[in-house]
Each structure stands twice: as C-alpha cells, then as structure tokens.
Amino acid sequence: MAKRKKSKKESNQEKKAEQQSRPITRFNIIFINIQLFLTFFTIGLFVWYLFDSSVLYLFQLFLGITLLVMAYNNQIIYRRKKMTICYSIVGIFLLILDLLLYLAVSGV
C-alpha cells in the first residue's frame, strides 16, 4: 500500500482544526461570563456618560478592564495573538489615561 501525500490544503485544514479545538474548562467559562458582565456594564456606563459627563472616569476604568479581560480570553481560548496585543495596548493605555486624569482632577 502506498501512502498518499497530503496536499497543502488538507494540511492547512488540519492545522486550523487543531488550533480551533480547545478544551473548554470551568475557568474559561468563568472568564467568558466576566467578559459578558463587564461588556454590559460598560455599555450601561457609556449610556450614562452620554447624559452625565462626570462618569467619564468610571466608564474609562471599566472599558480598560473589559479590554484586558477580552485580551486574556483571546489569548487563552481563541489564540488570536494580533487582537490580544491590540486589546492589551488599548486597555493599558485607557487605564493609564484614567489614572492620570483622575490624579490631575483630584489635585494629588
């Protein structure tokens, strides 16, 4: 019996299938639920911010935390490295900006 050589297309499909099939653990489900909660809370804060601009610091804080949780989920569950880097950079930037704005306004 002669072994058939796999084509590039078949090889790429197998690699994608291996990458996409990640075991779902309780820990992953907890972080997905945290992301869902933070997303809805951040959307609610955004709507509140539209009517009252004093909520900017709280909105920015939760948006930064939401983006960092999204970056973590992208890295651990979905393995999308480019979006992980993007979410991490924007999340850290927002948290630093929030801290600087808060310190500037509070006069510390």
Beta strands, then each sheet from edge to edge (+ up, - down):
end
